[in-house]
């Protein structure tokens, strides 16, 4: 049941690092800095040129580790299949797509689609999504998680977009199974200050750990 194993690693990490970069080399350097900081779930987005090659190389680099490599900004089934064959262990999208859900189910890979409404979330659940991505999270705020889990107590939600160190604790305390973090984590890549990315990653890990211990 590799799907169960991947889901367990994803939720245990608590933080999914959303990586965007201008090149394959920059993406790999960013990922190495993030992993050094203790975040073990990496979402390599398809906004990166030759993203499939990045997924393949990074998956090979971290093959026998606890690091889980996934693909993000996946909009169609063809891209999902390419990412999975390259080594992606989870698939994330900004929206819900039935073809992507079917491909992920076929290969027993977790699919986390972006949803904004209850209807979208329920449809995603019906198509086998174990974790739903609230996107953009900043448009709703942490309390929205608690409100959704009133009628849908069984749903697992991961907010992405608008998540920062300032609100990460609240997102978790309100019931988020994990948080997706992008620019607030990787912003120092613009100035090539990769040590600061590592430090930022450590801070996120600590915040999530603390929030979970207080629940």
N, CA, C and O of each residue as an XYZ file, in Angstrom:
860
protein
N       0.844     -1.205      0.000
C       0.000      0.000      0.000
C       0.877      1.251      0.000
O       0.917      1.987      0.986
N       1.571      1.487     -1.098
C       2.506      2.618     -1.116
C       1.787      3.959     -0.980
O       2.349      4.917     -0.448
N       0.544      4.026     -1.462
C      -0.210      5.272     -1.326
C      -0.363      5.658      0.146
O      -0.196      6.823      0.507
N      -0.674      4.693      0.981
C      -0.818      4.935      2.411
C       0.502      5.406      3.011
O       0.534      6.306      3.850
N       1.589      4.782      2.566
C       2.916      5.152      3.048
C       3.261      6.592      2.671
O       3.801      7.342      3.484
N       2.947      6.966      1.441
C       3.240      8.323      0.983
C       2.401      9.346      1.740
O       2.898     10.412      2.107
N       1.135      9.025      1.972
C       0.258      9.925      2.718
C       0.757     10.116      4.149
O       0.712     11.217      4.699
N       1.227      9.035      4.727
C       1.747      9.102      6.093
C       2.966     10.017      6.165
O       3.080     10.833      7.079
N       3.877      9.880      5.198
C       5.066     10.731      5.163
C       4.688     12.199      4.949
O       5.288     13.102      5.531
N       3.682     12.413      4.102
C       3.247     13.763      3.789
C       2.680     14.460      5.025
O       3.010     15.610      5.314
N       1.830     13.747      5.739
C       1.217     14.335      6.935
C       2.220     14.452      8.079
O       2.166     15.406      8.855
N       3.129     13.494      8.189
C       4.154     13.568      9.236
C       5.052     14.786      9.026
O       5.456     15.436      9.991
N       5.361     15.092      7.780
C       6.197     16.259      7.486
C       5.515     17.529      7.980
O       6.156     18.396      8.574
N       4.212     17.635      7.729
C       3.462     18.801      8.196
C       3.641     20.036      7.341
O       2.789     20.925      7.333
N       4.754     20.091      6.619
C       5.042     21.226      5.734
C       5.394     20.678      4.352
O       6.271     19.825      4.215
N       4.705     21.175      3.344
C       5.043     20.842      1.963
C       5.677     22.076      1.340
O       5.038     23.122      1.223
N       6.935     21.949      0.941
C       7.660     23.072      0.348
C       7.342     23.155     -1.140
O       7.618     22.224     -1.897
N       6.761     24.277     -1.550
C       6.396     24.488     -2.950
C       7.559     25.193     -3.644
O       7.863     26.349     -3.349
N       8.203     24.484     -4.564
C       9.431     25.005     -5.174
C       9.197     25.490     -6.597
O       8.786     24.730     -7.473
N       9.466     26.765     -6.802
C       9.484     27.364     -8.139
C      10.882     27.929     -8.360
O      11.499     28.441     -7.427
N      11.374     27.839     -9.568
C      12.747     28.297     -9.842
C      12.892     28.664    -11.307
O      12.044     28.330    -12.133
N      13.969     29.351    -11.613
C      14.220     29.791    -12.985
C      14.998     28.780    -13.806
O      15.123     28.918    -15.023
N      15.524     27.759    -13.131
C      16.289     26.746    -13.850
C      16.332     25.453    -13.043
O      16.003     25.431    -11.857
N      16.738     24.396    -13.700
C      16.872     23.096    -13.034
C      17.903     23.177    -11.917
O      17.694     22.646    -10.826
N      19.015     23.842    -12.197
C      20.100     23.946    -11.222
C      19.655     24.720     -9.981
O      19.960     24.332     -8.853
N      18.933     25.814    -10.204
C      18.451     26.607     -9.077
C      17.450     25.801     -8.250
O      17.479     25.849     -7.020
N      16.569     25.063     -8.920
C      15.568     24.253     -8.221
C      16.229     23.231     -7.311
O      15.821     23.058     -6.162
N      17.243     22.558     -7.820
C      17.938     21.529     -7.038
C      18.649     22.143     -5.838
O      18.646     21.567     -4.750
N      19.258     23.313     -6.033
C      19.945     24.000     -4.931
C      18.952     24.415     -3.849
O      19.227     24.269     -2.658
N      17.797     24.931     -4.266
C      16.742     25.320     -3.315
C      16.258     24.111     -2.535
O      16.108     24.171     -1.315
N      16.014     23.017     -3.238
C      15.515     21.794     -2.597
C      16.508     21.277     -1.570
O      16.120     20.895     -0.466
N      17.780     21.262     -1.923
C      18.808     20.793     -0.975
C      18.824     21.655      0.288
O      18.998     21.141      1.393
N      18.642     22.963      0.120
C      18.629     23.880      1.270
C      17.407     23.626      2.151
O      17.499     23.677      3.377
N      16.270     23.352      1.523
C      15.034     23.083      2.270
C      15.151     21.786      3.063
O      14.805     21.738      4.244
N      15.635     20.751      2.416
C      15.785     19.447      3.079
C      16.749     19.548      4.253
O      16.535     18.930      5.295
N      17.813     20.332      4.080
C      18.781     20.543      5.159
C      18.106     21.167      6.384
O      18.526     20.948      7.520
N      17.051     21.947      6.129
C      16.319     22.583      7.212
C      15.277     21.692      7.864
O      14.634     22.099      8.832
N      15.099     20.477      7.346
C      14.222     19.516      7.995
C      12.857     19.290      7.368
O      12.070     18.498      7.886
N      12.555     19.966      6.267
C      11.286     19.723      5.567
C      11.477     18.561      4.606
O      12.369     18.589      3.759
N      10.635     17.537      4.739
C      10.824     16.308      3.963
C       9.805     16.089      2.849
O       9.826     15.047      2.195
N       8.918     17.049      2.623
C       7.949     16.934      1.531
C       8.173     18.090      0.560
O       7.994     19.255      0.917
N       8.564     17.761     -0.661
C       8.941     18.767     -1.650
C       8.024     18.685     -2.861
O       7.904     17.634     -3.492
N       7.381     19.797     -3.179
C       6.513     19.881     -4.362
C       7.255     20.647     -5.460
O       7.450     21.859     -5.361
N       7.660     19.935     -6.495
C       8.357     20.548     -7.632
C       7.304     20.956     -8.657
O       6.627     20.104     -9.233
N       7.169     22.254     -8.880
C       6.074     22.733     -9.720
C       6.407     22.659    -11.212
O       7.565     22.743    -11.620
N       5.361     22.500    -11.999
C       5.527     22.459    -13.452
C       5.615     23.849    -14.073
O       5.476     23.999    -15.287
N       5.846     24.859    -13.247
C       6.201     26.175    -13.777
C       7.711     26.245    -14.011
O       8.204     27.191    -14.626
N       8.438     25.246    -13.522
C       9.890     25.165    -13.735
C      10.139     24.534    -15.105
O       9.509     23.534    -15.447
N      11.034     25.099    -15.875
C      11.384     24.531    -17.173
C      11.990     23.140    -16.978
O      12.836     22.932    -16.107
N      11.542     22.197    -17.803
C      12.006     20.806    -17.711
C      11.751     20.216    -16.324
O      12.603     19.530    -15.761
N      10.570     20.494    -15.789
C      10.224     20.036    -14.440
C      10.303     18.517    -14.296
O      10.692     18.011    -13.244
N       9.938     17.796    -15.348
C       9.995     16.331    -15.283
C      11.413     15.854    -15.028
O      11.634     14.920    -14.257
N      12.377     16.503    -15.680
C      13.787     16.141    -15.477
C      14.237     16.467    -14.056
O      15.028     15.733    -13.464
N      13.725     17.575    -13.514
C      14.062     17.946    -12.134
C      13.524     16.892    -11.174
O      14.229     16.453    -10.265
N      12.272     16.490    -11.380
C      11.660     15.459    -10.535
C      12.463     14.169    -10.597
O      12.711     13.533     -9.572
N      12.862     13.791    -11.789
C      13.622     12.549    -11.979
C      14.958     12.599    -11.240
O      15.326     11.649    -10.549
N      15.682     13.711    -11.389
C      17.003     13.825    -10.770
C      16.916     13.914     -9.248
O      17.671     13.252     -8.535
N      15.991     14.736     -8.760
C      15.862     14.907     -7.313
C      15.355     13.612     -6.660
O      15.782     13.258     -5.561
N      14.452     12.917     -7.338
C      13.961     11.635     -6.818
C      15.109     10.636     -6.681
O      15.161      9.859     -5.728
N      16.013     10.669     -7.636
C      17.189      9.791     -7.595
C      18.124     10.214     -6.461
O      18.671      9.367     -5.754
N      18.305     11.523     -6.291
C      19.205     12.029     -5.250
C      18.751     11.638     -3.845
O      19.573     11.389     -2.963
N      17.432     11.586     -3.648
C      16.883     11.298     -2.319
C      16.182      9.940     -2.253
O      15.275      9.731     -1.447
N      16.613      9.036     -3.104
C      15.941      7.735     -3.244
C      15.835      6.958     -1.939
O      14.755      6.465     -1.615
N      16.882      6.837     -1.209
C      16.879      6.018      0.012
C      16.841      6.871      1.278
O      17.558      6.612      2.244
N      15.989      7.893      1.247
C      15.840      8.797      2.387
C      14.351      8.924      2.735
O      13.497      8.300      2.104
N      14.063      9.735      3.740
C      12.671      9.992      4.134
C      12.044     11.130      3.338
O      10.888     11.489      3.565
N      12.797     11.693      2.414
C      12.302     12.829      1.637
C      11.303     12.355      0.584
O      11.572     11.412     -0.161
N      10.150     13.017      0.532
C       9.084     12.673     -0.404
C       9.019     13.742     -1.492
O       8.775     14.917     -1.216
N       9.240     13.315     -2.720
C       9.241     14.234     -3.854
C       7.915     14.151     -4.592
O       7.474     13.068     -4.977
N       7.281     15.308     -4.788
C       6.021     15.348     -5.517
C       6.062     16.367     -6.639
O       7.058     17.065     -6.829
N       4.965     16.443     -7.379
C       4.854     17.393     -8.489
C       3.680     18.323     -8.248
O       2.625     17.898     -7.776
N       3.868     19.603     -8.577
C       2.816     20.587     -8.393
C       2.463     21.309     -9.676
O       3.147     21.160    -10.688
N       1.395     22.091     -9.635
C       0.859     22.791    -10.803
C       0.587     21.792    -11.926
O       0.871     22.052    -13.095
N       0.027     20.641    -11.538
C      -0.319     19.591    -12.505
C      -1.759     19.822    -12.958
O      -2.687     19.763    -12.151
N      -1.938     20.083    -14.252
C      -3.240     20.490    -14.777
C      -3.958     19.414    -15.577
O      -5.155     19.538    -15.839
N      -3.245     18.355    -15.970
C      -3.880     17.337    -16.808
C      -3.277     15.964    -16.552
O      -2.226     15.836    -15.924
N      -3.957     14.950    -17.047
C      -3.541     13.578    -16.824
C      -2.190     13.243    -17.427
O      -1.415     12.486    -16.845
N      -1.904     13.813    -18.608
C      -0.624     13.524    -19.261
C       0.549     13.993    -18.403
O       1.550     13.290    -18.263
N       0.413     15.181    -17.838
C       1.474     15.710    -16.979
C       1.592     14.886    -15.707
O       2.699     14.622    -15.238
N       0.461     14.478    -15.146
C       0.480     13.656    -13.937
C       1.217     12.342    -14.192
O       2.047     11.926    -13.383
N       0.920     11.698    -15.300
C       1.570     10.421    -15.618
C       3.068     10.612    -15.815
O       3.864      9.809    -15.328
N       3.459     11.666    -16.525
C       4.885     11.936    -16.752
C       5.606     12.151    -15.425
O       6.715     11.655    -15.227
N       4.974     12.887    -14.524
C       5.581     13.166    -13.222
C       5.721     11.891    -12.397
O       6.750     11.664    -11.760
N       4.683     11.064    -12.414
C       4.711      9.812    -11.646
C       5.789      8.873    -12.171
O       6.521      8.263    -11.392
N       5.884      8.758    -13.485
C       6.904      7.889    -14.076
C       8.316      8.419    -13.820
O       9.284      7.659    -13.825
N       8.422      9.744    -13.594
C       9.730     10.348    -13.288
C      10.099     10.171    -11.820
O      11.239     10.414    -11.424
N       9.109      9.739    -11.005
C       9.409      9.487     -9.598
C       8.569     10.236     -8.589
O       8.769     10.068     -7.386
N       7.624     11.067     -9.043
C       6.783     11.829     -8.113
C       5.936     10.896     -7.254
O       5.312      9.965     -7.762
N       5.922     11.156     -5.951
C       5.181     10.321     -5.009
C       3.872     10.966     -4.552
O       3.104     10.349     -3.814
N       3.617     12.185     -4.978
C       2.323     12.818     -4.776
C       2.141     13.896     -5.835
O       3.110     14.461     -6.342
N       0.878     14.169     -6.161
C       0.548     15.132     -7.201
C      -0.332     16.226     -6.617
O      -1.286     15.951     -5.889
N       0.003     17.484     -6.949
C      -0.759     18.632     -6.460
C      -1.170     19.497     -7.650
O      -0.406     19.665     -8.600
N      -2.375     20.039     -7.588
C      -2.828     20.943     -8.637
C      -3.484     22.173     -8.059
O      -3.915     22.150     -6.906
N      -3.575     23.259     -8.830
C      -4.267     24.457     -8.361
C      -5.782     24.302     -8.456
O      -6.537     25.105     -7.907
N      -6.217     23.249     -9.168
C      -7.635     22.980     -9.363
C      -7.868     21.465     -9.310
O      -6.921     20.680     -9.261
N      -9.140     21.073     -9.321
C      -9.467     19.652     -9.383
C      -9.645     19.244    -10.841
O     -10.298     19.947    -11.612
N      -9.054     18.086    -11.222
C      -9.164     17.578    -12.581
C      -9.433     16.075    -12.528
O      -8.663     15.321    -11.934
N     -10.520     15.649    -13.148
C     -10.920     14.240    -13.078
C      -9.873     13.313    -13.689
O      -9.611     12.236    -13.153
N      -9.278     13.720    -14.800
C      -8.273     12.874    -15.452
C      -7.053     12.674    -14.558
O      -6.492     11.580    -14.497
N      -6.647     13.733    -13.869
C      -5.515     13.620    -12.947
C      -5.870     12.674    -11.808
O      -5.051     11.847    -11.408
N      -7.085     12.794    -11.285
C      -7.531     11.911    -10.201
C      -7.497     10.452    -10.634
O      -7.058      9.589     -9.874
N      -7.955     10.171    -11.846
C      -7.981      8.789    -12.346
C      -6.577      8.231    -12.528
O      -6.307      7.081    -12.181
N      -5.688      9.053    -13.073
C      -4.292      8.619    -13.262
C      -3.652      8.310    -11.912
O      -2.986      7.286    -11.755
N      -3.854      9.196    -10.941
C      -3.261      9.004     -9.612
C      -3.831      7.761     -8.934
O      -3.096      7.017     -8.285
N      -5.126      7.533     -9.079
C      -5.725      6.327     -8.516
C      -5.142      5.075     -9.169
O      -4.897      4.069     -8.504
N      -4.926      5.155    -10.473
C      -4.378      4.006    -11.216
C      -2.993      3.618    -10.695
O      -2.669      2.436    -10.580
N      -2.193      4.622    -10.386
C      -0.825      4.363     -9.934
C      -0.678      4.388     -8.412
O       0.430      4.275     -7.889
N      -1.794      4.536     -7.710
C      -1.793      4.566     -6.240
C      -0.900      5.683     -5.686
O      -0.063      5.476     -4.808
N      -1.126      6.887     -6.251
C      -0.373      8.075     -5.854
C      -1.355      9.101     -5.278
O      -2.386      9.360     -5.899
N      -1.073      9.684     -4.130
C      -1.970     10.694     -3.564
C      -2.117     11.909     -4.485
O      -1.144     12.397     -5.060
N      -3.360     12.381     -4.606
C      -3.651     13.562     -5.416
C      -4.277     14.626     -4.526
O      -5.304     14.392     -3.889
N      -3.650     15.795     -4.488
C      -4.134     16.908     -3.672
C      -4.528     18.063     -4.586
O      -3.677     18.871     -4.957
N      -5.797     18.151     -4.952
C      -6.249     19.206     -5.861
C      -6.606     20.488     -5.125
O      -7.000     20.459     -3.959
N      -6.466     21.603     -5.812
C      -6.848     22.882     -5.237
C      -8.355     23.067     -5.287
O      -8.970     22.887     -6.339
N      -8.948     23.422     -4.167
C     -10.398     23.618     -4.076
C     -10.696     24.891     -3.284
O      -9.927     25.290     -2.409
N     -11.833     25.521     -3.611
C     -12.243     26.722     -2.898
C     -13.608     26.566     -2.246
O     -13.900     27.220     -1.245
N     -14.436     25.709     -2.806
C     -15.809     25.586     -2.314
C     -16.068     24.196     -1.742
O     -15.311     23.259     -1.994
N     -17.147     24.075     -0.968
C     -17.544     22.787     -0.422
C     -17.855     21.807     -1.548
O     -17.492     20.634     -1.464
N     -18.524     22.276     -2.601
C     -18.841     21.401     -3.736
C     -17.577     20.816     -4.353
O     -17.519     19.620     -4.639
N     -16.556     21.663     -4.561
C     -15.293     21.197     -5.139
C     -14.612     20.195     -4.222
O     -14.065     19.193     -4.682
N     -14.647     20.466     -2.929
C     -14.016     19.568     -1.965
C     -14.698     18.202     -1.935
O     -14.025     17.172     -1.912
N     -16.024     18.191     -1.936
C     -16.766     16.927     -1.917
C     -16.509     16.136     -3.197
O     -16.349     14.916     -3.152
N     -16.468     16.823     -4.332
C     -16.177     16.140     -5.598
C     -14.783     15.521     -5.561
O     -14.586     14.396     -6.020
N     -13.826     16.253     -5.017
C     -12.461     15.731     -4.908
C     -12.434     14.481     -4.034
O     -11.750     13.508     -4.352
N     -13.179     14.511     -2.937
C     -13.262     13.331     -2.067
C     -13.864     12.148     -2.811
O     -13.398     11.017     -2.674
N     -14.894     12.412     -3.593
C     -15.566     11.343     -4.338
C     -14.639     10.683     -5.354
O     -14.806      9.511     -5.689
N     -13.666     11.443     -5.839
C     -12.707     10.906     -6.804
C     -11.417     10.410     -6.138
O     -10.414     10.168     -6.811
N     -11.457     10.264     -4.812
C     -10.360      9.603     -4.117
C      -9.260     10.471     -3.560
O      -8.213      9.955     -3.169
N      -9.464     11.784     -3.511
C      -8.434     12.661     -2.937
C      -8.420     12.526     -1.419
O      -9.432     12.760     -0.757
N      -7.278     12.151     -0.878
C      -7.157     11.975      0.568
C      -6.875     13.288      1.286
O      -7.216     13.456      2.457
N      -6.251     14.211      0.571
C      -5.984     15.551      1.107
C      -6.434     16.575      0.069
O      -6.100     16.456     -1.109
N      -7.179     17.564      0.498
C      -7.630     18.635     -0.383
C      -6.810     19.885     -0.090
O      -6.576     20.232      1.067
N      -6.380     20.549     -1.147
C      -5.599     21.772     -0.982
C      -6.530     22.986     -1.017
O      -7.202     23.228     -2.020
N      -6.564     23.743      0.072
C      -7.331     24.987      0.088
C      -6.480     26.040     -0.598
O      -5.437     26.448     -0.089
N      -6.949     26.476     -1.775
C      -6.149     27.417     -2.556
C      -7.053     28.443     -3.228
O      -8.071     28.078     -3.815
N      -6.689     29.729     -3.148
C      -5.588     30.274     -2.336
C      -6.000     30.446     -0.877
O      -7.032     31.049     -0.584
N      -5.197     29.919      0.026
C      -5.525     29.953      1.445
C      -5.686     31.359      1.989
O      -6.514     31.603      2.867
N      -4.894     32.283      1.467
C      -4.936     33.652      1.951
C      -6.272     34.338      1.722
O      -6.577     35.332      2.381
N      -7.072     33.824      0.798
C      -8.373     34.414      0.516
C      -9.420     34.014      1.560
O     -10.508     34.588      1.608
N      -9.087     33.033      2.389
C     -10.035     32.510      3.362
C      -9.591     32.734      4.809
O     -10.354     33.259      5.620
N      -8.366     32.337      5.128
C      -7.872     32.448      6.501
C      -8.060     31.158      7.276
O      -8.889     30.327      6.908
N      -7.296     30.983      8.347
C      -7.287     29.726      9.111
C      -8.645     29.290      9.653
O      -8.918     28.091      9.711
N      -9.500     30.225     10.050
C     -10.790     29.849     10.638
C     -11.653     29.077      9.647
O     -12.518     28.301     10.054
N     -11.429     29.279      8.367
C     -12.205     28.587      7.338
C     -12.060     27.071      7.467
O     -13.004     26.325      7.207
N     -10.866     26.625      7.871
C     -10.628     25.186      8.046
C     -11.589     24.625      9.092
O     -12.226     23.593      8.883
N     -11.678     25.322     10.214
C     -12.556     24.885     11.303
C     -14.011     24.876     10.850
O     -14.768     23.972     11.205
N     -14.404     25.878     10.070
C     -15.776     25.962      9.584
C     -16.106     24.793      8.651
O     -17.186     24.209      8.743
N     -15.189     24.457      7.767
C     -15.405     23.355      6.819
C     -15.490     22.017      7.546
O     -16.299     21.156      7.198
N     -14.648     21.857      8.557
C     -14.624     20.581      9.271
C     -15.835     20.384     10.191
O     -15.978     19.335     10.819
N     -16.704     21.399     10.267
C     -17.973     21.228     10.965
C     -18.841     20.210     10.239
O     -19.171     19.168     10.807
N     -19.224     20.497      8.968
C     -20.022     19.536      8.210
C     -19.203     18.388      7.618
O     -19.746     17.330      7.297
N     -17.890     18.604      7.475
C     -17.025     17.572      6.882
C     -15.869     17.256      7.843
O     -14.718     17.575      7.548
N     -16.167     16.635      8.983
C     -15.122     16.395      9.990
C     -14.023     15.447      9.528
O     -12.932     15.432     10.098
N     -14.310     14.654      8.494
C     -13.361     13.651      8.016
C     -12.384     14.192      6.966
O     -11.448     13.496      6.574
N     -12.601     15.427      6.514
C     -11.775     15.938      5.419
C     -10.401     16.378      5.914
O     -10.271     16.940      7.002
N      -9.379     16.115      5.100
C      -8.014     16.557      5.378
C      -7.701     17.730      4.460
O      -7.750     17.592      3.238
N      -7.382     18.876      5.036
C      -7.159     20.084      4.250
C      -5.740     20.614      4.453
O      -5.233     20.683      5.573
N      -5.118     20.986      3.332
C      -3.798     21.602      3.364
C      -3.884     22.966      2.686
O      -4.031     23.027      1.465
N      -3.795     24.064      3.443
C      -3.828     25.387      2.822
C      -2.507     25.714      2.123
O      -1.429     25.377      2.614
N      -2.610     26.365      0.989
C      -1.432     26.838      0.260
C      -1.767     28.209     -0.320
O      -2.876     28.437     -0.802
N      -0.806     29.108     -0.269
C      -1.056     30.466     -0.734
C      -1.491     31.318      0.438
O      -2.579     31.121      0.980
N      -0.663     32.254      0.832
C      -0.986     33.089      1.985
C      -0.537     32.495      3.306
O      -0.837     33.042      4.367
N       0.181     31.375      3.252
C       0.711     30.758      4.478
C       2.080     31.358      4.769
O       2.933     31.450      3.886
N       2.280     31.767      6.027
C       3.554     32.356      6.425
C       3.902     31.909      7.836
O       3.106     31.245      8.500
N       5.089     32.275      8.286
C       5.479     31.952      9.666
C       4.547     32.622     10.675
O       4.354     32.115     11.780
N       3.977     33.753     10.295
C       3.095     34.483     11.201
C       1.770     33.764     11.453
O       1.177     33.909     12.522
N       1.307     32.990     10.473
C       0.008     32.324     10.651
C       0.064     30.802     10.596
O      -0.971     30.147     10.720
N       1.238     30.233     10.415
C       1.369     28.776     10.307
C       0.808     28.056     11.530
O       0.126     27.038     11.404
N       1.098     28.588     12.707
C       0.617     27.972     13.944
C      -0.914     27.914     13.963
O      -1.501     26.906     14.357
N      -1.551     29.007     13.532
C      -3.015     29.065     13.543
C      -3.622     28.106     12.524
O      -4.647     27.481     12.796
N      -2.997     27.985     11.351
C      -3.497     27.049     10.346
C      -3.539     25.625     10.909
O      -4.518     24.903     10.722
N      -2.474     25.236     11.592
C      -2.416     23.886     12.157
C      -3.402     23.735     13.312
O      -4.098     22.724     13.412
N      -3.459     24.731     14.173
C      -4.339     24.643     15.337
C      -5.813     24.613     14.942
O      -6.644     24.097     15.689
N      -6.141     25.160     13.779
C      -7.524     25.148     13.302
C      -7.900     23.848     12.593
O      -9.047     23.659     12.190
N      -6.911     22.946     12.444
C      -7.237     21.629     11.893
C      -6.594     21.254     10.577
O      -6.925     20.210     10.013
N      -5.677     22.077     10.063
C      -4.988     21.721      8.817
C      -4.119     20.491      9.031
O      -3.405     20.398     10.029
N      -4.176     19.553      8.102
C      -3.371     18.335      8.217
C      -1.904     18.632      7.900
O      -1.001     17.927      8.351
N      -1.689     19.690      7.113
C      -0.341     20.143      6.745
C      -0.499     21.531      6.133
O      -1.618     21.987      5.898
N       0.620     22.198      5.878
C       0.584     23.500      5.209
C       1.509     23.477      4.003
O       2.580     22.870      4.036
N       1.085     24.142      2.944
C       1.940     24.288      1.770
C       2.567     25.667      1.779
O       1.861     26.670      1.887
N       3.882     25.729      1.668
C       4.591     27.008      1.772
C       5.488     27.218      0.553
O       6.291     26.355      0.197
N       5.334     28.378     -0.073
C       6.129     28.681     -1.257
C       7.068     29.849     -1.077
O       8.172     29.692     -0.554
N       6.636     31.026     -1.510
C       7.527     32.194     -1.562
C       8.073     32.611     -0.204
O       9.208     33.080     -0.123
N       7.302     32.455      0.859
C       7.803     32.859      2.171
C       8.970     31.982      2.619
O       9.792     32.390      3.440
N       9.026     30.782      2.071
C      10.120     29.859      2.394
C      11.325     30.062      1.480
O      12.469     30.003      1.932
N      11.067     30.301      0.192
C      12.149     30.302     -0.799
C      12.557     31.690     -1.291
O      13.358     31.798     -2.220
N      12.025     32.750     -0.688
C      12.262     34.111     -1.182
C      13.735     34.495     -1.250
O      14.119     35.331     -2.068
N      14.562     33.895     -0.400
C      15.979     34.263     -0.382
C      16.775     33.658     -1.548
O      17.967     33.923     -1.700
N      16.099     32.846     -2.364
C      16.773     32.300     -3.549
C      17.097     33.413     -4.547
O      18.044     33.302     -5.325
N      16.306     34.480     -4.518
C      16.528     35.598     -5.445
C      17.905     36.225     -5.243
O      18.526     36.713     -6.187
N      18.371     36.201     -3.983
C      19.684     36.773     -3.663
C      20.736     35.682     -3.407
O      21.843     35.945     -2.939
N      20.332     34.440     -3.738
C      21.216     33.276     -3.590
C      21.693     33.065     -2.147
O      22.787     32.552     -1.912
N      20.853     33.470     -1.190
C      21.164     33.276      0.230
C      20.496     31.970      0.702
O      19.504     31.986      1.432
N      21.063     30.869      0.270
C      20.430     29.569      0.493
C      20.457     29.143      1.960
O      19.603     28.374      2.400
N      21.421     29.634      2.704
C      21.473     29.326      4.139
C      20.245     29.896      4.853
O      19.771     29.330      5.838
N      19.740     31.015      4.347
C      18.543     31.617      4.944
C      17.304     30.772      4.634
O      16.362     30.742      5.426
N      17.302     30.092      3.495
C      16.204     29.183      3.168
C      16.207     28.015      4.154
O      15.156     27.592      4.636
N      17.384     27.509      4.439
C      17.528     26.421      5.416
C      17.014     26.852      6.786
O      16.307     26.100      7.458
N      17.368     28.050      7.189
C      16.932     28.572      8.484
C      15.414     28.768      8.515
O      14.761     28.483      9.518
N      14.869     29.256      7.408
C      13.419     29.445      7.319
C      12.701     28.095      7.402
O      11.656     27.973      8.042
N      13.270     27.100      6.756
C      12.685     25.754      6.801
C      12.652     25.231      8.232
O      11.654     24.655      8.665
N      13.736     25.429      8.961
C      13.806     24.983     10.364
C      12.712     25.654     11.199
O      12.092     25.020     12.053
N      12.489     26.931     10.942
C      11.471     27.671     11.693
C      10.079     27.098     11.434
O       9.279     26.965     12.360
N       9.794     26.762     10.185
C       8.494     26.180      9.850
C       8.299     24.833     10.532
O       7.225     24.545     11.060
N       9.331     24.020     10.518
C       9.255     22.706     11.167
C       8.946     22.859     12.648
O       8.123     22.125     13.196
N       9.601     23.804     13.288
C       9.396     24.035     14.722
C       8.001     24.562     15.023
O       7.375     24.147     15.999
N       7.513     25.469     14.194
C       6.178     26.034     14.403
C       5.107     24.948     14.300
O       4.203     24.882     15.132
N       5.213     24.105     13.283
C       4.236     23.030     13.099
C       4.313     22.023     14.256
O       3.292     21.572     14.774
N       5.520     21.690     14.639
C       5.710     20.762     15.761
C       5.082     21.310     17.039
O       4.420     20.580     17.777
N       5.295     22.592     17.292
C       4.740     23.227     18.489
C       3.209     23.271     18.437
O       2.539     22.968     19.424
N       2.668     23.647     17.287
C       1.207     23.740     17.132
C       0.555     22.379     17.347
O      -0.493     22.281     17.984
N       1.172     21.340     16.818
C       0.615     19.999     16.956
C       0.674     19.515     18.412
O      -0.225     18.811     18.872
N       1.714     19.887     19.115
C       1.861     19.452     20.508
C       0.837     20.112     21.415
O       0.533     19.598     22.491
N       0.303     21.251     20.983
C      -0.646     22.007     21.803
C      -2.103     21.632     21.518
O      -3.008     22.075     22.226
N      -2.325     20.834     20.504
C      -3.705     20.480     20.134
C      -4.293     19.459     21.096
O      -5.442     19.050     20.935
